[in-house]
Amino acid sequence: MTQTMKKLQYLPTFQEAEHTHQRIYLLAGDLGGTKTNLALFSAVDGELDVVREQTYVSRDYTNITDMFTDFLEHSSDTPVQRICIGVAGPVFNGRVELTNLSRELTTEEIRQATGVTHAALINDLEATAYGLATLSPQQLTTLHRGSASHAGNMAIVAPGTGLGMAGLFWDGVSHHPFASEGGHSDFAARNDADIRLLKYLQEKYEIVSWERVVSGPGIRDIYSFLRDVEGYEESSTLRAALQQGDESAVISKSALTGEMGITKKTMELFVRYLGRVSADLAMKYKSTGGLFLGGGIPPKIAPLLETGDFYNHYIQGDRMAELLSSVPLHIVNNDKTALWGAAYYAQLLK
């Protein structure tokens, strides 16, 4: 699969890697709390091509670098010159405490384990931001066109195992991706039902962040709140399904079929909160260049986001409604965007 880093009409240029006309090989990774995607890329003159790809279960590895060495052992006929891994957590001086794995990883560990000198760790949402430069228009679903005449900053909201966020600063010529840990900021209750949910979650977590409601585990907790506090009925069939599979996936799939009142209400609240946290980020970053819904969940619940409910909650920005209406809104349908972004960033390493 070859994908040229073409510039989208709403995506002004990133600073490009230096073109040396020489082919180099890169190991890129998207290391998450649930799974890790690794890929070997070849790159020449700004064009990326996947040579080999593999997915690992993150929690199966006590030593994270074992995933990298295993992958490279099966790619031993191709010399890797650079490595970039997108990680779920804040990176400081080449070191990260992986938020949903409770483990540490450093670039020095990667260098020692792989023997590759040029290695980098970047936040997974920063990697997603770089990955926007590799997307084609067909890999996006537009929820709201906004104002095409407004260039400016961009923002990414990505609910999955956690709630990732990133921004892209517009300097008038290029966009510059940067990481954010905004998903860990406090959940804001607006009405009585929100307050009851907040109190319910406070008993479980004490501090309730947006990640506690806008994520896969958040879907599960909203469902439990509706069942245990609000009195919504849970059928025996649904209870059995929840015990056997991924709870958030079971709930969202049930809501898409429209079969169960409790699952429909769960996802109505989830979409509402996703709309609100997206509006918060759009206002904080003044992201008139666009706001992108990434992560594992939005593409899977696209029909729920396209009904207009998401936008109706998003646009409730009081005196900033006009600003919010100018922001283009897109779902990122390529679940490997962070992986491609890590490869894009690896080209910049010297």
C-alpha positions in Angstrom: 0.0 0.0 0.0 1.5 3.3 -1.1 0.2 6.6 0.2 1.7 9.9 -0.9 1.7 12.7 1.6 -0.5 14.9 -0.6 -1.8 18.2 0.9 -5.5 18.3 1.5 -7.4 21.4 0.5 -8.2 22.3 4.1 -4.8 21.1 5.4 -2.0 23.6 4.6 1.5 22.2 4.4 3.4 20.7 7.3 7.2 21.2 7.3 8.4 18.4 5.1 11.2 16.0 5.7 14.4 16.8 3.8 14.3 15.0 0.4 17.6 13.1 -0.1 16.3 10.9 -2.9 17.6 7.9 -0.8 15.3 5.2 0.4 15.4 4.7 4.2 13.6 2.2 6.4 11.6 3.2 9.5 10.0 1.3 12.3 6.8 3.1 13.4 4.6 2.2 16.3 1.3 3.2 17.9 1.5 1.9 21.5 -1.9 1.9 23.2 -3.3 0.6 26.4 -5.1 -2.3 24.6 -3.1 -3.0 21.5 0.2 -1.9 19.8 0.4 -1.6 16.0 3.9 -1.8 14.6 4.9 -1.3 10.9 8.1 -1.3 8.8 7.9 1.6 6.3 10.2 2.5 3.4 10.4 6.2 2.7 11.9 8.1 -0.2 11.2 11.7 -1.2 8.3 12.1 1.2 6.5 8.9 0.1 5.7 6.2 2.6 5.2 2.6 1.8 4.3 -0.2 4.3 6.6 -3.2 4.0 5.3 -5.2 6.9 2.7 -4.7 9.7 1.8 -6.5 12.9 -0.5 -6.0 15.9 0.4 -7.0 19.5 -1.6 -7.2 22.7 0.1 -4.5 24.8 -0.5 -6.2 28.2 1.0 -9.4 27.1 4.5 -7.8 27.3 6.0 -6.9 30.7 9.0 -5.4 28.8 7.6 -3.2 26.1 10.8 -3.3 24.0 10.2 -7.1 23.5 7.5 -6.2 21.0 10.0 -4.2 19.0 12.7 -6.8 19.0 10.2 -9.5 18.1 9.0 -7.5 15.2 12.5 -6.7 14.0 13.6 -10.3 14.2 10.9 -11.1 11.6 12.1 -8.2 9.5 15.8 -9.0 9.8 16.4 -8.8 6.0 15.6 -5.0 6.0 17.9 -2.6 7.9 16.0 -0.1 10.0 17.6 3.3 10.3 15.0 5.2 12.4 12.3 4.4 14.9 9.4 6.5 16.2 6.8 5.2 18.6 3.6 7.0 19.4 2.7 6.4 23.1 -0.4 7.0 25.2 1.0 9.3 27.8 3.0 12.5 28.3 6.6 12.3 27.0 9.4 14.1 28.9 13.0 14.0 27.7 12.6 10.7 25.9 10.7 9.1 28.8 7.0 8.2 29.2 4.9 6.6 32.0 2.3 4.8 29.9 -1.0 6.0 31.2 -3.1 2.9 30.8 -0.4 0.3 31.2 1.4 1.6 34.4 4.8 1.0 32.8 7.7 3.2 31.8 9.5 3.3 28.5 12.5 5.4 27.3 14.2 6.1 24.0 17.4 4.8 25.5 15.8 1.4 26.2 14.6 1.3 22.6 18.1 2.1 21.3 19.7 -0.6 23.5 17.1 -3.2 22.6 17.1 -2.6 18.9 20.6 -1.2 18.1 19.0 1.7 16.2 20.6 5.0 17.1 17.9 7.4 15.8 14.8 6.7 18.0 12.1 8.9 19.3 9.0 8.7 21.5 6.1 11.1 20.8 2.6 11.3 22.3 0.2 9.1 20.3 -2.1 12.0 19.6 0.8 14.1 18.4 1.5 11.2 16.1 -2.1 11.3 15.0 -1.7 15.0 14.3 1.3 14.3 12.0 -0.7 11.5 10.4 -3.3 13.9 9.2 -0.8 14.9 6.5 -1.0 11.3 5.1 -4.8 11.1 4.8 -6.8 11.3 1.6 -10.2 13.0 1.6 -11.8 9.5 1.3 -10.5 8.6 4.8 -12.5 11.4 6.4 -16.3 11.7 7.1 -17.3 15.4 7.2 -20.0 16.1 9.9 -19.9 19.9 9.3 -18.2 21.9 6.6 -17.6 25.0 8.7 -16.1 28.0 7.0 -13.7 27.1 4.2 -12.2 30.6 4.2 -10.8 30.3 7.7 -7.3 29.0 8.0 -6.1 28.5 11.6 -5.2 26.0 14.3 -6.6 22.5 14.3 -7.6 20.1 17.1 -8.0 16.4 17.5 -10.3 14.6 20.0 -9.8 10.8 20.1 -11.8 8.6 22.4 -10.7 5.0 22.7 -9.3 3.1 25.7 -8.6 6.7 27.0 -9.4 10.2 25.7 -6.6 11.6 23.7 -6.2 15.2 22.5 -3.8 17.2 20.4 -3.5 20.5 18.7 -1.8 21.9 15.5 -0.6 25.4 15.8 -1.0 27.5 12.5 1.9 30.0 12.1 0.5 31.4 8.9 2.4 29.0 6.7 2.6 25.6 8.3 0.9 23.6 11.0 2.9 22.4 14.0 1.5 19.4 16.0 1.7 19.4 19.8 0.5 17.0 22.4 -2.2 17.7 25.0 -3.4 15.9 28.1 -6.7 17.7 28.1 -8.6 14.4 28.4 -7.6 14.4 32.0 -9.2 17.8 32.8 -12.3 17.9 35.0 -15.6 16.7 33.7 -18.1 19.6 33.8 -21.7 18.9 34.8 -24.4 21.1 33.3 -27.7 19.7 34.5 -29.1 17.5 37.3 -28.5 14.3 35.4 -24.9 15.3 34.9 -24.5 16.0 38.6 -26.0 12.6 39.5 -23.5 10.9 37.1 -20.7 13.0 38.5 -21.5 11.9 42.1 -21.8 8.3 40.9 -18.3 8.4 39.3 -16.8 10.3 42.3 -17.6 7.3 44.5 -15.6 5.1 42.0 -12.8 7.4 41.0 -12.8 10.4 43.4 -11.5 12.8 40.6 -13.7 12.6 37.5 -12.1 13.7 34.3 -13.5 13.9 30.8 -11.8 10.6 30.1 -14.0 8.9 32.6 -17.1 9.6 30.4 -15.7 10.0 26.9 -13.9 6.7 26.3 -14.6 3.0 26.1 -14.6 2.5 29.9 -16.7 5.7 30.0 -19.4 4.0 27.9 -19.4 1.1 30.4 -19.7 3.5 33.4 -22.5 5.6 31.8 -24.4 2.3 31.2 -23.9 1.2 34.8 -25.0 4.6 36.1 -28.3 4.4 34.1 -28.9 0.8 35.4 -27.9 1.3 39.0 -29.0 4.9 39.7 -31.5 5.9 37.0 -33.4 2.6 37.0 -33.1 1.6 33.4 -33.9 -2.0 32.8 -31.2 -4.5 31.7 -32.4 -7.6 29.9 -31.0 -11.0 30.7 -29.8 -11.3 27.0 -27.9 -8.1 27.3 -26.5 -9.0 30.7 -25.1 -12.2 29.2 -23.6 -10.5 26.2 -21.9 -8.0 28.5 -20.3 -10.8 30.5 -18.9 -12.5 27.4 -17.6 -9.6 25.3 -16.1 -6.1 25.2 -18.7 -4.2 27.2 -18.4 -0.8 25.5 -18.5 -2.6 22.1 -21.6 -4.6 23.1 -23.4 -1.4 24.3 -22.6 0.7 21.2 -23.6 -2.1 18.8 -26.8 -2.6 20.7 -27.5 1.1 20.4 -26.9 1.1 16.7 -29.5 -1.6 16.2 -32.0 0.4 18.4 -33.0 -2.7 20.3 -32.4 -1.7 24.0 -33.5 1.5 25.7 -30.6 1.5 28.1 -28.0 1.2 25.4 -29.6 3.9 23.3 -29.6 6.2 26.3 -26.0 5.3 27.1 -24.9 6.3 23.6 -27.1 9.4 23.6 -25.2 10.6 26.6 -21.8 9.6 25.2 -22.5 11.5 22.0 -23.6 14.5 24.0 -20.5 14.5 26.1 -18.3 14.0 23.1 -19.9 17.0 21.5 -19.3 19.1 24.6 -15.7 18.1 25.1 -15.1 18.8 21.4 -16.6 22.2 21.7 -14.4 22.9 24.7 -11.3 22.0 22.8 -12.3 24.0 19.7 -12.8 27.1 21.8 -9.6 26.6 23.8 -7.5 26.1 20.7 -9.6 28.4 18.4 -9.4 25.5 15.9 -10.9 27.3 12.9 -8.8 25.1 10.6 -10.7 22.0 11.7 -11.6 19.6 14.5 -11.0 15.9 13.9 -12.6 13.0 15.8 -10.0 10.2 15.9 -9.4 7.2 18.1 -11.1 3.8 17.9 -14.7 4.8 18.8 -15.9 7.6 16.4 -15.6 5.6 13.1 -17.5 2.7 14.7 -20.4 4.9 15.8 -20.5 7.2 12.8 -24.2 6.7 12.2 -24.9 8.1 15.7 -22.7 11.1 15.1 -24.2 11.8 11.7 -27.8 12.2 13.0 -27.2 15.8 14.1 -27.2 15.1 17.8 -23.4 15.5 18.1 -23.5 18.8 16.3 -26.5 20.0 18.3 -24.5 19.5 21.5 -21.3 20.7 20.1 -22.8 24.1 19.0 -24.1 24.9 22.4 -21.2 27.3 23.1 -23.2 30.3 24.4 -21.5 33.5 23.0 -19.0 31.4 21.1 -21.5 29.6 19.0 -20.5 31.6 15.9 -16.9 30.5 16.4 -17.9 26.9 16.8 -20.0 27.0 13.7 -17.0 28.1 11.6 -15.0 25.0 12.6 -15.0 22.1 10.1 -15.8 18.8 11.8 -14.5 15.5 10.5 -14.3 11.8 11.6 -11.0 10.2 10.9 -11.8 6.8 9.4 -8.3 5.5 9.2 -7.5 3.7 12.5 -3.8 3.6 11.5 -3.4 7.4 11.4 -1.2 7.5 14.5 1.0 4.8 13.0 1.4 6.7 9.7 2.1 9.8 11.7 4.9 8.1 13.7 6.4 7.1 10.4 6.1 10.7 9.1 7.8 12.0 12.2 10.6 9.3 11.9 11.6 10.9 8.6 12.4 14.1 10.4 14.9 12.4 12.8 18.5 13.2 12.1 
